[in-house]
Amino acid sequence: MTELLTGLPAPQAEPGTPLIVAYSGGIDSTVLLHALSSLPEPYDHTPIHAVHIHHGLSRHADEWQAHCKAQAESLGCTFHSRNIQVTSQRRKSIEATARNGRYRVLLDYAQQVGGILVLGQHQDDQLETFLLQAKRGAGPKGLGSMQAISWREGIAIVRPMLQLSRLDLEQTIAQRNISFVTDESNSDTRFDRNYIRNEVTPLLKQRWPQIATTVSRSAALCAEQTALLEEVLDSRLSQLVDKDHALDCTGLMYFSIAWQKHLIRRWLETGNADMPSAAQMAELLAMPTLRQDAQPVLVLGEHSVRLHNSWLKLVRDLPPPPSKGTLVPADIQTRLPWWETAFQVSRPVVAVGHMPSIRIRLQHTPFSKKLKDWFKMWKVPAWERANVPVLMLADKPVAIILKDEVIYLADRPADLQIMVQE
């Protein structure tokens, strides 16, 4: 069965590197698991882990889980199952939410065992993905669809069956009399992919039998063009992005609008942020032209883009500090839920937020100022100021924890030492 695979699971894979198979029990993942389980030398002793995601969306989900466990163990594979809950989210389909949940589990498991993630997508899946991306108005990167080898969060993702058709897999299953499960939701044409698979693709193949092959070729060409473009973008971004992944607006403005768009998209992508819509891109392009005291914000999924001192910053918004102080014990590294910097104190203190208006005097400084004025001098972004922890002893402020340093205040006792995590 290994002749079905287009090559080794990954050129970089050493014998013994675990292969993590996303195993639903359907035809695609079943053929993949059987093929990998019979790899020739030197990969014949490669650990294979079959990871099954239990969505709980079907009344047959428990049966599918039991089937997958039995099949994996019969092939000598390690079986792992994980339950996830799929709930509807604003501006995201159930399809997208379920897919994101699956990838999260699979990537976490691959990182845990140090393995390569192997997926069973095939040529017909590639056709569907291309059509979905075209329907969404995607550019060359989106139309590049799926790649045989890609990387996500440091994990290699391999799709060794992209050159095989669904018919190839169905014939293999039938010839070898291998059992598999059928997900009844695959016939539900309310979902876009199912609609394309069941209603659109058959008509296209009836008119153009080789369309899956030719579209795969187009996807490969789009991916190749994207790779070349990203080489140039990465080179240019290296001159525009600082160590904190902030983007220099002054340098950005030297480029044409078309290049600015590409540079911003690549900057967001390398920061693992959602891609902007056309309207959101227009807002991003306008940000560098705003006044220095402006505080624009554009929300992109779990991230926000903000303007600060002529730099665009990609941030994850912090939760607000509690209304009451938080006790910080001595000699234990502490990371507050509402601040990024971990720190350790030599004696117990109380950490409070929402303090920009208090008046403080720094150690060895003869005058006092409002904390918000110190923040301006220290160039603390406006959106972070309410979250900056002020450490208190006996109701007196004694220190401030910034992102990478401690500011001691005049009332700090000599025996109070604070270390921040590098």
Summary of the structure (lengths in Angstrom):
residues: 422
radius of gyration: 26.9
end to end distance: 51.6
largest distance: 87.2
contacts: 1231
relative contact order: 0.07
helix: 39%
strand: 19%
